[in-house]
Amino acid sequence: MLLHIIADYGQGDLAFAEVVQRIRLHLPDAEPVLTPVPAFSTLAAGFCVAQLGLNEAPTGTIIYHNVAPRRDITKAREDNAGERLAYARLPTGVRVIGVNARHTFSFVREAAEELRLASVAAEGSQFRSRDLFPQAAAAIALGQPDALGDEIDRKQIPAVPDNRIAYIDGYGNLKTTINFNPTEHKKRSAMRVRVRIGARELEAILTDGSFAVEHGQMAFAPGSSGWMLGNKETRWMELFLRGGNAWEIFGRPEIGESIEIAEVK
């Protein structure tokens, strides 16, 4: 059973090892694959959930994610209470189990064929993703009775925010929440645009492919991330600096920062 673990523990952090150990206790056949995201970045977690969950995957694949900023209530919390554990069943057959925090389910809220709360306490441990949630996730994975609770009102899950940085890959490419529109893109192909992120404004070339620019040039192009559901394709635009690192040259912006695109006159 392929088991993706998406969390903000930190690259190579002990927490990943502890969570894997606890999950394997309850799901001995699980084959964990670890994907770290920045601290408290529910947008990056949600992006990864959709990219892995809405594309073809082996039968039985599960995504277990934990990014829980505990920002749904700003007052002091009792007994380390936090956002609830939730479950989504996707059209690909992939099952998603994770904390329903801000944008973690935003990319899949419309596509999910089932969206429910898990029958597990939201409090009782500071490290819930090790001490409480693995056993609940295993119960869901094994189809145990009463593992799932009430349906989630999809309106309570925020939409994907427009024009934001959603994920930064290891090459420094900035994956965005700007949708690729083939018709509009074709009309403006090879156009030079100004890209503003925070205080930095740089020029990029609107292209059909990241490598369709010369060394040292910035491309704003449809990236490698997206999915096909039925006849509808979703594909996200990406900022790519050929021979360099777009994240570095833009001053290391954070996930969620706004992106402004304007035609060079």
C-alpha positions, 0 to 999 in steps of 0.5 A, spaced: 500 500 500 503 506 497 502 511 503 504 518 502 505 522 508 505 530 507 507 534 513 511 540 515 515 537 520 522 539 516 526 535 511 529 529 515 526 531 521 525 525 527 517 527 527 517 523 520 520 517 523 516 517 529 509 518 524 512 512 520 513 508 525 506 509 528 503 508 522 506 501 520 504 499 527 497 499 525 498 498 517 504 493 516 503 493 509 504 501 508 510 503 503 511 510 506 513 516 501 515 522 505 513 529 502 515 535 506 512 542 506 514 549 509 511 550 516 504 551 517 503 552 509 496 549 508 496 551 501 503 547 499 500 541 503 493 542 499 497 543 492 501 536 494 495 532 496 491 534 489 497 533 485 498 526 488 491 524 489 488 527 482 493 523 478 493 516 476 496 512 482 496 504 484 490 501 487 489 502 495 494 509 495 493 513 501 495 520 502 496 522 510 497 529 511 498 533 517 499 541 517 495 544 523 497 551 524 491 551 530 489 558 527 482 556 527 481 558 534 486 564 536 484 563 544 488 559 548 487 551 547 485 546 552 489 539 551 492 541 545 486 541 541 486 543 534 483 542 527 479 536 526 482 530 522 478 529 515 477 524 510 476 525 502 475 519 497 477 522 490 475 519 483 482 516 482 480 511 488 486 515 492 483 516 499 486 522 503 486 522 510 489 529 514 487 535 518 482 539 515 486 546 516 485 552 511 487 550 504 489 542 505 482 540 502 481 546 497 484 543 491 480 537 492 473 540 495 470 539 488 473 533 486 472 529 492 466 523 491 466 523 499 468 528 504 467 527 511 470 528 518 474 522 522 471 519 528 477 521 532 478 526 538 481 533 536 485 533 542 489 529 547 496 530 545 501 535 542 503 530 537 496 528 534 499 526 528 503 520 531 499 519 538 492 519 535 491 520 528 495 513 525 490 509 528 484 513 526 487 513 519 488 505 519 481 504 521 479 508 515 484 504 510 481 498 513 474 500 512 472 499 519 465 500 522 464 507 525 471 510 522 468 516 519 463 521 522 459 527 519 459 529 512 463 536 511 460 542 508 464 543 502 462 551 503 466 551 509 473 549 505 476 555 502 477 556 495 484 555 492 486 563 492 488 566 486 495 568 483 499 565 489 505 561 490 503 554 491 509 550 491 517 551 491 520 545 488 527 543 489 530 547 483 527 553 485 521 553 480 515 557 483 508 553 482 502 558 482 495 558 483 494 561 476 490 557 471 493 555 464 488 557 459 490 554 452 486 559 448 488 566 452 495 563 452 496 562 445 494 569 443 499 572 448 505 567 446 512 570 446 509 576 450 514 579 455 511 580 462 513 584 468 512 579 474 511 582 481 512 578 487 513 582 494 518 588 493 521 584 487 519 585 479 522 582 474 521 580 466 519 574 464 517 571 457 510 567 456 512 561 453 508 554 452 514 550 455 519 552 461 525 551 456 523 555 450 527 561 453 535 562 453 539 560 458 538 566 464 531 568 462 525 567 466 519 563 463 512 564 465 509 557 462 504 551 463 508 547 468 508 540 470 503 540 475 496 539 474 491 533 472 485 531 468 478 529 471 474 527 465 474 531 459 477 537 464 484 539 464 487 543 470 494 545 469 498 550 473 502 556 471 510 556 473 515 561 473 522 558 471 529 561 471 533 557 466 540 556 469 538 559 475 533 559 481 527 563 480 525 563 488 532 566 489 532 571 484 525 573 487 528 574 494 526 567 497 518 569 497 514 565 502 508 560 499 502 564 499 505 570 496 501 574 491 503 574 484 502 580 479 503 579 472 502 585 467 504 586 459 510 589 458 508 595 454 
